[in-house]
Amino acid sequence: MKKLSLILACCIVTMFNTAYSQLSKEKKYEFLRAYKAPDFKQKRFDIALDLGGGSNALSTSTTGRFSEYTDFGYSQYSNSQKYQGLFRTYLNSRINWNKSDIDELFAASTGVGVSTINRFYFKPNWFVGVYGFASLRNWHRNETGFTNSNSLGFTVSPTIAIGKGRLEPIQYARNAMDIERQLNRGGRLSKPYSISELNRIADQLAIINNVRFYDFRLRRIEQFEAIDATLRDIGGVSEFDVAYFANLADAYLYAQNFQRFSGFRNEIGITSQARIHNALFVDEPSNSESYASNLYYNLSYNFAQSYAIQHTLFTNVLAGYYRIKSPGNGPNEGANGLLSAGYELGIYPTTRTNLNLGVKAGVDVVNVDYLTSVYANGSIYLSPQFRLAFEVNYSPDTHYFESVYVPFPSVDSREFDFVMGGSVSLRYAIF
């Protein structure tokens, strides 16, 4: 155990040294900061199906079980000079059935929802934000010894804002630098690429990575043809042979796509939310409702310090009014006053290794409740056979509230909790 701890400590120290030593050597770090992604639109349609079941027959009892989960989801992300936006809609269902000689339980739910984030830029750095979320879900539960129940829940949350600034996706620029580094290590680059040449490569990556294909094999062929054509047009590759292609494939196919942004964005807006839950029992139907309306301010700052180092900072301020009505209780209403902030350090020294360290803090200024949280996650590439992935978080005496970091917040949840968790996985392939 001591040897393993020593090895892991050495790996982390080496990773830090590698990352920070690059700060003095990196001549093109401003390329990441200033990169402007081209116009592109990414569309995805996902289907998930999970079925499970079993039975057990003994001399004293018979049991059976069945579970089902189905999800259909469509999402679209758009990026252009005049618009940045995300749209997602889903339809899902879940069934759980358990039966024994003593009792039987059947539970099912079906839900549909849509969410959208839209920033319309009327000037290069000024935008109007229109955000929204809506969901409708039905629950049914039938259990031996209990009253059957049916529930219907509806949530809607509109938000409108005005802001200044823009966050640019720069993972394509980082991948262009990966290709340059890998070709250079493989001895197939006769001269370093200029910033304008890296821009051309990054733009091509952004375009080919966001085109839908129905045949994965044909997609890879077209992607490599497009990258190869760009590199041939730019020049600088000493020889277009198997070694060139192997290094290109390693940098493009096997580099993890670390999501990174660059820029500063802040906005002020009004967000509201309404939740209605209708429970239909045989004897006593009940309704619960909650409403909230708030004025908020949101600031996000993403700073790409170098090829390997990323800083992310955010802060949110929210103030408004909420009202909650539940069965058997009179209306609960009052003021909201929430303040939160967070910082994350991202370290990406290679195409396969990352370490993210973050801290978050918040306060409910009305009820004087506090939130603090620290976390770390990452993956360390030790060898083709040996990988380490980990995730850990710690939140002592936390007060839960949802931040306006997501543009349409929920602020009527008031819970106290203690959270501590984490996971570590080691993977070693003998062959």
Buried (B, 14 or more C-beta within 10 A) or exposed (E): EEEEEEEBEEBBEEBBEBBBEBEEEBEBBEBBBBBBBBBBBBEEEEEEEEEEEEEEEEEEEEBBBBBBBBBBBBBBBBBEEEBBBBBBBBEBBBBBBBBBEEEBBBBBBBBBBBBBBBBEBEEEEEBBBBBBBBBBBBBBBBBEEEEEBBBBBEBBBBBBBEBEBBBBBBBBBBBBBBBBBBBBEBEBBEEEBEEEBBBBBBBBBBBBBBBEEEEEEEBBEBBBEBBBEBBEEBEBBBEEEEBBBEBBBBBBEEBBEBEBBBBBBBBBBEBBBBBBBBBBEEEEEEEBBBBBBBBBBBBBBBBBBBBBBBEBBBBBBBBBBBBBBBEEEEEEEEEBBBBBBBBBBBBBBBBBBBBBBBBBBBBBBEBEBEBBBBBBBBBBBBEEEBBBBBBBBBBEEBBBBBBBBBBBBBBBEBEEEEEEEEEEEEEEEEE
